[in-house]
Amino acid sequence: MGAALGALLLPLLSFLIIGFIKPRKSDWLSIFFSFVSFLLSVYCFINTWNSEIHHFTWQWLNTGVIKLNAGIKIDNLSSLMLVLVTLITTLVLIYSTEYMKGEKYYNRYFAHLSLFMFSMLGVVLADSLLLIYIFWELVGFSSYLLIGFWFDRDSAAAANKKAFIVNRIGDIAFFVGIMILFTQFRTLDLSALFGTAGKAGLIQQSVVENGMWKFVDVFGQAKTLDSWMLTAAGLCIFAGAVAKSAQFPLHVWLPDAMEGPTSVSSLIHAATMVAAGVYLTARVYPLFNPDALTVIASIGAFTAFMAATIALTQNDLKKVLAYSTISQLGFMIAALGIGAWQAALFHLVTHAFFKCLLFLGAGSVIHQLHHVQHKHHLDFDPQDMRLMGGLRKQMPVTYLVLLVASLSLAGLPLFSGFLSKDLILIGAWSGEKPGSTIVAVLLSVTSALTAFYIFRMIFKVFWAENRLQKTVENIDVSVHESGKSMTIPMVVLAIFSLFAAFSINPLHGTHSWIYEGLIVPLNSFSPKIQYMEFAESWVPIITVVLAVAMILVARFAYYKQKMTFLSKQSFLYKFSYNAWYFDKLYNSVIVKSVVLLANSIRWFDTNIVDGFVNGTASVVQSLSAIVDWIDRNIVDGFVNGIAALAGRLGNLIRGFQTGRVQQYMALGVFGLILIIVLSYIF
């Protein structure tokens, strides 16, 4: 347990040291901490795989009514993900020392990657839904920082905001699902809710009668719950996974997230962050009833097919891989929906290696083209495949490792993708669940399209002729192989893209140690198996034949250039190239509506609310001016007038006080005479 805690906290320590102490060798400090974390993860894996579950928890909050615990839980799934995240992060960090060399915010990059690694490991090790949610949000924040690493670019700044906002939609739904479970079961502990190997949790112990769930919460109180409420809770939590794993309809953020460094794309958008959604769905799998699983399978299959069709026409090297990632994540989600739990997680692991390798290989190509661009002061897009070609002789190592990764993605024998992806297709074609045939067809078509678009990329980038050379005259735009800091991590990932890392048998995925070690959660839904023997015999053969055929088609179209497909002016081409117009649709319907609503509220606030307040203030100011005039001219004038009159009378009377006796006697006589005269008159 101490090793797991160490593996979790070391990346956080790395982030704090780099962020606040700012050492000179921040890159190798981050790599060292990550590597030690990987070694500790391996130790946890060795002591946990197919053995007892380790669960350490302590009381976090106890109000008498609410009890919340926090801790870490290590079972087969979490220990496998622990090794996967730490290994791939370590390789990406080593790769980044050369790829990010010379960047202005070089140290900040490694600090943010360390923070992201800590966040992702927290999601993997957390033993409660609340703790998962906290780390889940931290993963989103870390990815926001990494996607917008080049924040001085408007496109990068827009991309990280888009990713953050779209993920918030799913996160709100995720939180609602958590609250539904907590208000009913009074606990968020994963073991208490979903059980462990050989022990049922509260959800599995529940009894369904007449559309009501009857269960006992952690305080021993008997309760009933409408079945739709539990379904709603499951789908709300799944909505969080939909956003994080870029599933339809919340998939639009991931292609834009390629604005970040390619090394970031390889880590968080191919191997770890987007895998968190699949991991979460697998972790709460007993929560889903057949209806919820139907929704999950439908969303996954549609996403896989949709993204594959978009990848067919993209010219940006990283966007091809971005849509490929969305498609493969759809494969995993669909596998969970049809009950192929083990196959989905097996594909999650194999995909992490070969997709990370594809991104790193693409980054190697882009990195070298950047050098050409700066060396000769040329103006071109180093990610545009239309300007590439003929690079296999100049970058042989990059070409070979990308070829291995592409063959694995295409699902050809002797490669890891064949073992895991074909298990999903076998499960899809073996089911008798309503709608399973549609799911199976979509996944099979997606598998064939995958082989086409990935080898379209291979032939456009590494074969044919160097099209960039044609655009410039008298300038040598040849490139050379990347340095060892970039090639060695790619070679390691290529080794893990071969079948031998997972199975002795290169043609049978069920013989994989991962597949055999992952046990389907208790009381989970599994489809009725009717055509298993037929599917096991023919699906792999048909899949391989289709993949090889699509590779040959791509070769004739993009290397031999003897085939043409849709015209660039055709509707289907534009429909694919514009990503099914989802971004335009969202901008027109949602974004503009929200902006219009915001502007309306701003107008109402400015003109009505502020207008009323400002108008009231003007009236009060006018009344104050009137009152001020009255006070100064009437009230103060009256008082001041009396004072002036009194002063003048005083001055007049004071004139009579001279101190002369003769004057006083004369005035007395004058007054007496005046009185006599007046008495005669009146």
Residue, then its C-alpha position, 0 to 999 in steps of 0.5 A: m500500500g505504501a508503494a501505491l501511495g508513493a507512486l501517487l504522490l511522487p508526481l505531485l512532489s515533482f510538480l511542487i518542486i518544479g513549480f515553486i523551487k524551479p530547479r535547473k534540471s526540471d526535465w530530468l527531475s520529472i523523469f526521475f520521479s516518474f520512473v520511480s513511480f513506475l517502479l513502485s507501480v510494477y511492485c504493486f502490480i506484482n503483489t496484486w495481480n491475480s491475488e488479494i485486493h488491497h484496500f486502505t481507507w480512512q474516515w474523511l467526514n462524519t456528521g452522524v448523518i453523512k459518512l465519507n471515507a477516502g482511500i486507495k484501492i488496488d485490484n487487477l484493474s487499478s494495478l494494470m492502469l497504474v503501470l500503464v500510466t506511469l510507463i507511458t508518462t515516463l516514455v513521453l517525458i524522455y521524448s519531450t526533452e528533445y521535442m520541447k527543447g528551446e521552448k520558452y516555458y520548458n520547465r512549466y511543461f514538465a511541471h504540468l505533465s507531472l500534475f497531470m500524471f498525479s491527477m490520472l493516478g488519483v483517478v485510478l487509485a481512488d476507492s470512492l466515487l467522490l474521490i474519483y470525481i475530485f481527481w477527475e476534475l483535476v485531470g480536466f484542469s491539467s489537460y486545460l493547461l497542457i492543451g493551451f501550453w502555447f497560450d499565445r496562439d489564439s487557436a490553442a487558447a480557443a482549444n483549451k477553453k473548448a475542451f474545458i467547457v465541453n468536459r464540464i457538461g459531462d462532469i455536471a451529469f457525472f456529479v448528478g449521478i453520484m448524488i443519486l447514488f449517495t442519497q439512496f445508498r448513503t455511501l460512495d465507496l466502490s467496494a460497498l456499492f459494486g463489491t469485490a471479487g467473490k463478494a457482491g456489493l449493495i447494488q448486486q444485492s438489490v432485488v427488483e420487484n415490479g419496477m422497484w429496487k429493494f435494498v438495504d443501505v449502509f446504515g441497515q435501513a430498508k429502502t425502495l427505489d424506482s428502477w429508472m432512477l438507478t438507470a438514470a444514475g448510471l447514464c449520468i455517470f456514463a455521460g461523464a465518460v462520454a465527455k472525457s472519452a470524446q464520444f458522440p455527441l461530446h466528441v468535438w473537443l478532442p480534434d481541436a485539442m491537437e493544438g497542444p504539443t504532440s507529446v501532450s497529444s500522445l499522452i493525454h489524448a491517446a493513452t491516459m486522459v481519454a482512457a479515463g472515461v473507459y476506465l470509469t465505465a468499467r469500474v461502475y459496470p455493475l450499475f448498468n442494466p440491459d437498457a443502459l448497456t444498449v445505450i452505451a453500445s449504440i453510442g460507442a458503435f456510432t462514434a467508432f463509425m463516425a470518427a473513422t469516416i471523418a479520418l478518411t479525408q483529413n489532411d492534418l497528420k495529427k487530426v487523422l490520429a485524433y479521429s482515430t483515437i475517437s474511433q478506437l475509444g468508441f470501439m471500447i465503449a461499444a465493447l462494454g455495452i455488448g458485455a465484452w468487458q475484458a475485451a474492452l479493457f484489453h483493447l484499452v491497454t493495447h491501444a494506449f501503446f500503439k496510439c501513443l507511438l503513432f502520435l510520437g512518430a507523427g511528432s518526430v516527423i513534424h519536429q524535423l519539418h519544423h527544423v526545415q521550416h526555420k532553417h530555410h525560412l519557409d512558410f508551410d504547414p509542417q502537419d499537412m500530409r499533402l506536403m510530405g512524402g518519401l520520408r521512409k529513407q530519411m527517417p527509417v526508425t520513425y517509419l518502422v515504428l509507425l509501420v508497427a503501430s499502424l499494423s497493430l491499429a489495423g488489427l493484423p496478426l502478430f500485432s497487439g491490436f489483432l488480439s484485442k480488437d478481434l475479441i471485441l468483434i467476436g463478442a459483437w457478432s456472437g450476441e443475440k441482444p436486440g440491435s447487436t447486429i447493427v453494432a457488429v456491422l458498424l464495428s466491422v465497417t469501422s475496422a476496415l476503414t481503420a486499415f484504410y485511413i491509417f495506411r493512407m497516412i503511411f503512404k502519403v507521409f513515407w512513400a511516393e515522392n517528396r511533395l514539399q521539394k516540388t514547392v520550393e526551388n534550389i532548396d534541399v528540404s530533406v530531413h534526418e532521423s530524430g535523436k535518441s531521446m525521441t527514437i528510444p521511447m518509440v522503439v519501446l512502445a513498438i515492442f509493446s505493440l507486438f503480440a508477444a508482450f501480451s500473449i504466447n499465441p499470436l492468433h488468440g486474444t483469450h490466451s492473453w494474460i490481461y484477458e485472463g486476469l481481468i474478471v467481469p464484475l459480479n452480476s453484470f449483464s452479458p449477452k446471450i452467446q449463440y454464434m460464438e463458435f462461428a464468430e471465433s472461426w470466421v470473424p478474425i479471418i474476414t477482418v484480416v482479409l478486409a484489412v489487407a484489402m483496404i491496405l492494398v486499396a490505399r497503396f494503389a490510391y496514394y502510392k501508385q496513384k492508380m485509383t481515385f475516389l470521391s471528388k473533393q467537390s462531392f457531398l460525401y467528401k465535404f461531409s467527411y472533411n467537415a467532420w459531419y458538420f458537427d462543429k458548424l451545427y453546434n456553433s449555429v444551434i448551441v454556441k450562437s444560441v448561448v451567445l444570443l441568450a448571453n447578449s440578451i441577458r446583457w442587454f436586459d441587465t444593461n438597459i432594464v436592470d441598470g436602466f432602472v437603477n440608473g434612472t432611479a439614481s437620476v430622479v434621486q439626484s434631481l430631487s436632491a438638487i431641488v431639496d438642496w436649492i430649497d434648503r439653501n435658498i428658502v430655509d437657510g435664506f429665512v434663517n439668514g434673513i432673520a439673522a441679518l435683520a437682527g444684526r441691523l436692528g442691533n446696529l441701529i439701536r447700538g447707535f443710540q448708546t453714546g454715553r452722553v447725558q445731554q443726548y439722553m435728556a434731549l431724546g427723553v424730551f423728544g419722546l415725551i413731546l412725541i407722546i403728547v402730540l400722538s395723544y392729541i391726534f388719536 
